[in-house]
Amino acid sequence: MTKAFTSAMRLLSRREHSALELCDKLQKKGYSAAEVKKALDECQRLDLQSDRRFVETYCHSRIRQGYGPLKISQELSSKGIDRELIQQFLQQEEDNWLTYALDVWHKKSKGELNLSFDELQKQQRFLLYRGFGMDTIAQVKKELKT
């Protein structure tokens, strides 16, 4: 077992990492590109590192924190995750985004339904910032009027 592999195992024992994150962290620790690649290959062969598992864990965590698909997708892309893998997982959640957005809305508005126009605009901007699309936000507004 190489030192790079041992270091990678230690990192992965704490939480899931994307392949890119793991490589970056190992390189920052001073391992050569060859050592890093060898360690990553071994971790993937032993199923210790999986981008698919990382995406699932990351998405569930961010959804619980109240983030929408656009923000999650952007964050995963910056972590070197394949767009197809991101879309695959986010589409599995397709039917739930309205529910997630409503939860965020209710939490932010503290259950208040009679919001002024300015407060409504502020809520919408908040949902946009959190990564929910305009179509989902429109559905939230429609849902709250009924």
Backbone bond lengths (Angstrom), bond angles and torsions (degrees), N, CA, C in turn:
res aa  C-N    CA-C-N  psi(-1)  N-CA   C-N-CA  omega(-1)  CA-C   N-CA-C  phi
1 M - - - 1.463 - - 1.532 110.12 -
2 T 1.312 114.97 128.38 1.465 118.98 -179.69 1.531 109.89 -82.32
3 K 1.323 114.13 162.09 1.466 119.20 178.22 1.526 110.85 -64.45
4 A 1.343 116.80 -36.82 1.469 120.82 179.28 1.527 110.19 -63.39
5 F 1.322 116.43 -41.36 1.465 120.82 179.25 1.532 110.22 -65.15
6 T 1.321 116.99 -43.94 1.465 121.70 178.65 1.526 110.13 -60.77
7 S 1.324 115.91 -42.26 1.462 121.20 178.55 1.534 110.40 -64.27
8 A 1.336 116.27 -41.80 1.471 120.92 178.56 1.527 110.11 -63.02
9 M 1.324 116.94 -42.49 1.478 120.54 179.25 1.526 110.44 -61.89
10 R 1.326 115.92 -40.05 1.469 120.08 179.29 1.535 110.04 -62.51
11 L 1.334 116.20 -44.55 1.473 120.35 178.71 1.528 110.89 -62.41
12 L 1.329 116.26 -44.25 1.467 120.60 -177.25 1.526 112.59 -72.17
13 S 1.319 117.35 -19.99 1.468 119.40 178.88 1.528 110.96 -73.24
14 R 1.332 116.26 -20.70 1.465 120.45 -179.84 1.522 112.25 -84.20
15 R 1.365 115.42 -42.16 1.463 121.18 179.66 1.515 109.04 -165.81
16 E 1.339 115.69 167.24 1.457 120.66 175.70 1.533 108.59 -69.41
17 H 1.309 115.99 145.60 1.464 122.31 174.83 1.525 108.49 -131.41
18 S 1.329 115.93 147.26 1.461 118.52 171.78 1.527 106.77 -73.54
19 A 1.323 116.57 161.59 1.465 120.92 179.56 1.533 109.91 -58.37
20 L 1.338 116.49 -43.09 1.461 120.64 -179.57 1.531 111.58 -63.29
21 E 1.328 116.91 -45.67 1.469 121.07 178.14 1.523 110.86 -57.65
22 L 1.331 115.24 -47.19 1.461 120.71 -177.89 1.526 110.18 -61.41
23 C 1.324 116.63 -45.70 1.470 120.74 178.40 1.529 111.28 -60.23
24 D 1.326 116.42 -45.92 1.471 120.98 179.52 1.527 111.14 -58.93
25 K 1.330 115.91 -45.88 1.466 119.61 -178.52 1.528 111.67 -64.98
26 L 1.318 116.12 -40.12 1.467 119.35 179.62 1.532 110.72 -67.97
27 Q 1.326 117.10 -39.20 1.468 120.19 178.50 1.529 110.66 -65.65
28 K 1.337 116.59 -36.85 1.468 120.02 178.16 1.523 111.28 -66.38
29 K 1.321 115.94 -25.49 1.466 120.21 177.25 1.533 111.69 -80.04
30 G 1.348 116.08 -3.32 1.451 120.00 174.09 1.521 115.89 99.49
31 Y 1.318 117.92 9.33 1.464 119.76 178.22 1.529 109.94 -80.50
32 S 1.319 115.82 146.98 1.469 120.73 179.99 1.528 109.30 -71.35
33 A 1.332 115.29 163.08 1.470 120.55 179.86 1.534 110.54 -59.95
34 A 1.328 116.61 -38.16 1.474 120.91 179.81 1.531 110.83 -65.68
35 E 1.334 116.33 -43.39 1.473 120.40 179.08 1.527 110.55 -63.72
36 V 1.330 115.69 -41.65 1.465 121.49 -179.50 1.528 110.18 -63.38
37 K 1.332 116.31 -46.58 1.470 120.21 -179.64 1.527 110.77 -61.76
38 K 1.313 116.16 -43.47 1.467 120.87 -179.96 1.538 110.28 -62.49
39 A 1.326 116.66 -43.95 1.471 121.45 179.75 1.530 110.55 -64.62
40 L 1.340 116.75 -43.80 1.462 121.05 179.72 1.525 110.67 -63.31
41 D 1.337 116.16 -45.47 1.468 120.39 178.98 1.527 110.81 -57.86
42 E 1.318 116.11 -43.53 1.467 120.65 -179.51 1.539 110.75 -66.29
43 C 1.324 116.67 -41.76 1.477 120.54 177.83 1.530 110.45 -61.72
44 Q 1.318 116.86 -41.42 1.458 120.20 -179.74 1.536 110.88 -70.62
45 R 1.331 116.50 -37.98 1.470 120.45 178.62 1.527 110.48 -61.97
46 L 1.336 116.31 -39.04 1.468 121.02 -179.94 1.533 112.43 -85.97
47 D 1.334 116.22 4.15 1.466 123.21 -178.65 1.530 112.78 60.43
48 L 1.329 115.89 31.63 1.459 120.29 175.08 1.530 110.13 -84.68
49 Q 1.346 114.61 -28.73 1.458 119.81 177.41 1.525 107.84 -123.46
50 S 1.341 114.72 128.72 1.458 120.65 178.43 1.527 108.43 -145.69
51 D 1.328 115.81 122.29 1.464 118.87 177.97 1.523 110.77 -64.04
52 R 1.332 116.92 -34.36 1.469 120.79 178.78 1.543 110.09 -61.34
53 R 1.315 116.24 -47.28 1.466 120.96 179.74 1.534 110.23 -65.66
54 F 1.344 115.78 -38.77 1.465 120.66 178.00 1.525 110.12 -59.96
55 V 1.345 116.63 -45.30 1.473 121.26 -179.11 1.525 109.71 -60.87
56 E 1.315 117.42 -46.05 1.473 120.82 179.67 1.523 111.54 -59.34
57 T 1.315 116.05 -50.88 1.469 121.45 -178.62 1.523 110.62 -61.30
58 Y 1.332 115.92 -47.16 1.462 121.56 -177.90 1.522 110.90 -62.62
59 C 1.331 116.29 -46.78 1.467 120.48 -179.19 1.525 111.43 -61.58
60 H 1.311 116.86 -47.49 1.471 119.26 179.79 1.525 110.94 -59.26
61 S 1.308 116.09 -40.82 1.461 120.63 179.83 1.534 110.98 -64.10
62 R 1.325 117.18 -48.08 1.468 121.02 -178.12 1.534 111.48 -68.11
63 I 1.331 117.06 -34.79 1.470 120.12 177.30 1.532 108.96 -63.66
64 R 1.320 116.50 -44.33 1.474 120.41 178.18 1.527 111.24 -60.56
65 Q 1.330 116.43 -30.97 1.464 120.85 179.57 1.531 112.22 -82.73
66 G 1.343 116.91 -1.99 1.457 120.33 175.09 1.515 115.83 92.46
67 Y 1.321 117.35 25.56 1.460 120.13 179.24 1.518 111.30 -100.29
68 G 1.338 114.83 150.75 1.459 121.51 -178.03 1.522 112.72 -98.49
69 P 1.332 115.97 177.84 1.460 121.59 -173.37 1.534 115.23 -63.41
70 L 1.322 117.46 -34.52 1.464 119.47 -178.01 1.523 111.14 -67.97
71 K 1.309 116.44 -44.18 1.468 121.60 179.68 1.530 110.33 -66.83
72 I 1.329 116.92 -44.95 1.461 121.52 -179.27 1.529 109.93 -62.16
73 S 1.320 116.58 -43.87 1.464 122.00 179.70 1.530 110.58 -60.54
74 Q 1.312 116.34 -45.32 1.467 121.40 179.99 1.526 110.98 -63.19
75 E 1.333 117.24 -42.89 1.462 121.03 -179.91 1.531 111.19 -65.13
76 L 1.335 116.42 -43.04 1.469 119.72 -179.82 1.530 110.97 -66.18
77 S 1.322 117.18 -37.21 1.471 120.39 177.29 1.523 110.21 -60.81
78 S 1.321 115.87 -40.89 1.468 119.44 -179.44 1.534 111.63 -68.73
79 K 1.325 116.81 -16.06 1.459 121.30 177.68 1.532 111.69 -96.46
80 G 1.343 115.41 12.54 1.454 120.73 174.09 1.519 115.43 79.84
81 I 1.320 116.97 20.52 1.464 120.41 -179.47 1.528 109.85 -85.99
82 D 1.307 116.22 138.85 1.451 123.97 179.15 1.531 110.78 -60.84
83 R 1.332 116.85 132.05 1.467 121.88 -177.14 1.529 112.31 -57.12
84 E 1.312 116.21 -37.91 1.459 120.53 -179.07 1.535 110.82 -63.07
85 L 1.320 116.10 -41.73 1.463 121.44 178.65 1.533 110.39 -64.62
86 I 1.322 116.20 -40.61 1.467 121.03 178.37 1.527 109.50 -62.31
87 Q 1.334 116.53 -51.24 1.460 120.91 -178.24 1.529 111.74 -60.60
88 Q 1.308 115.02 -39.41 1.463 120.52 179.14 1.527 110.78 -56.11
89 F 1.325 115.93 -48.31 1.460 118.90 -178.14 1.524 111.80 -71.63
90 L 1.325 117.21 -43.93 1.467 120.19 -177.89 1.527 111.50 -63.35
91 Q 1.334 117.14 -32.55 1.466 120.05 178.06 1.530 111.37 -68.84
92 Q 1.328 117.03 -28.95 1.471 120.13 176.60 1.529 110.35 -63.15
93 E 1.326 115.92 -27.42 1.466 121.47 -178.62 1.530 112.34 -93.49
94 E 1.320 117.16 0.98 1.467 123.66 -173.92 1.530 113.70 -44.08
95 D 1.314 117.62 -46.69 1.470 121.77 -176.47 1.525 112.94 -72.92
96 N 1.322 117.49 -11.27 1.464 120.75 -174.59 1.528 114.67 -102.76
97 W 1.340 118.37 -11.54 1.468 119.74 -173.70 1.527 112.37 -60.35
98 L 1.328 118.36 -37.25 1.465 120.52 178.73 1.524 110.21 -62.72
99 T 1.321 116.60 -44.40 1.466 121.11 178.71 1.525 110.72 -61.32
100 Y 1.334 116.18 -43.71 1.475 120.20 179.59 1.525 110.56 -63.14
101 A 1.342 116.27 -42.47 1.469 120.61 -179.65 1.530 110.42 -65.36
102 L 1.330 116.47 -40.99 1.476 120.03 177.58 1.530 110.89 -62.45
103 D 1.316 116.80 -40.22 1.472 120.59 177.80 1.523 110.65 -60.61
104 V 1.340 116.16 -44.82 1.469 120.83 179.55 1.527 109.48 -63.65
105 W 1.339 116.27 -43.44 1.473 121.57 -179.81 1.532 110.28 -59.56
106 H 1.332 116.45 -49.48 1.471 120.21 -178.27 1.520 111.68 -63.91
107 K 1.299 116.23 -39.00 1.464 119.75 179.74 1.527 110.38 -65.95
108 K 1.326 116.34 -44.21 1.468 121.51 -178.73 1.533 111.73 -68.62
109 S 1.343 116.39 -38.96 1.470 119.38 -177.67 1.524 111.95 -87.61
110 K 1.328 116.02 -0.09 1.477 122.49 -179.27 1.528 111.36 54.72
111 G 1.336 116.19 35.18 1.459 121.30 176.85 1.517 115.28 80.51
112 E 1.330 117.04 -2.99 1.470 121.81 -179.68 1.526 109.79 -69.70
113 L 1.333 117.25 125.27 1.460 120.90 -178.12 1.524 112.71 -102.19
114 N 1.333 117.78 -25.46 1.463 121.12 -179.11 1.526 110.33 -92.27
115 L 1.322 115.64 72.76 1.459 120.40 -178.71 1.523 110.30 -91.08
116 S 1.339 115.60 145.37 1.465 119.94 176.00 1.532 108.53 -70.90
117 F 1.334 115.27 168.04 1.458 120.31 179.98 1.534 110.53 -57.10
118 D 1.329 116.08 -44.64 1.470 120.57 179.84 1.526 111.64 -62.54
119 E 1.327 116.11 -40.95 1.471 119.54 179.15 1.526 110.92 -66.73
120 L 1.345 116.46 -38.48 1.468 120.84 176.02 1.525 110.94 -60.37
121 Q 1.335 115.45 -45.24 1.467 120.34 178.91 1.534 110.81 -60.97
122 K 1.320 114.58 -41.47 1.471 120.35 179.94 1.539 110.09 -62.92
123 Q 1.329 115.96 -42.79 1.471 121.13 178.52 1.527 110.79 -61.75
124 Q 1.340 115.86 -43.51 1.458 120.50 179.97 1.532 110.65 -62.39
125 R 1.332 115.67 -44.97 1.471 119.07 178.29 1.520 110.61 -60.77
126 F 1.335 116.58 -37.90 1.459 120.78 179.12 1.530 110.49 -62.47
127 L 1.330 116.70 -45.42 1.471 119.92 178.59 1.535 111.06 -63.74
128 L 1.332 116.58 -38.48 1.468 120.24 176.64 1.525 110.02 -61.36
129 Y 1.325 115.58 -47.59 1.467 121.60 179.08 1.528 110.58 -58.78
130 R 1.312 116.69 -36.94 1.462 121.77 -179.28 1.527 112.59 -75.27
131 G 1.335 116.95 -7.21 1.461 119.54 173.73 1.512 115.72 99.54
132 F 1.330 116.89 19.71 1.464 119.73 175.40 1.525 107.99 -93.96
133 G 1.326 117.29 141.83 1.454 122.46 -178.48 1.518 111.88 -76.55
134 M 1.324 115.52 162.70 1.465 120.81 -179.47 1.527 111.83 -61.32
135 D 1.332 117.43 -34.30 1.465 119.86 179.17 1.532 110.77 -64.64
136 T 1.315 117.36 -40.83 1.467 121.43 178.05 1.525 110.21 -66.77
137 I 1.327 116.36 -40.80 1.472 120.90 179.80 1.525 109.74 -64.16
138 A 1.328 117.23 -40.45 1.473 121.15 177.42 1.533 109.67 -62.45
139 Q 1.326 116.80 -40.76 1.470 120.53 177.95 1.532 110.68 -64.15
140 V 1.325 116.77 -38.66 1.471 120.87 178.37 1.517 109.24 -60.87
141 K 1.329 117.02 -47.36 1.473 121.35 -179.33 1.524 110.44 -60.50
142 K 1.349 116.03 -43.44 1.475 120.95 179.33 1.521 110.14 -62.68
143 E 1.301 115.73 -43.71 1.476 122.97 -178.69 1.542 110.48 -61.98
144 L 1.322 117.37 -38.86 1.455 121.42 -177.69 1.529 112.36 -74.24
145 K 1.331 117.60 -23.85 1.471 120.56 179.42 1.519 112.08 -78.17
146 T 1.335 117.02 -22.76 1.477 120.01 -177.20 1.505 111.33 -85.29
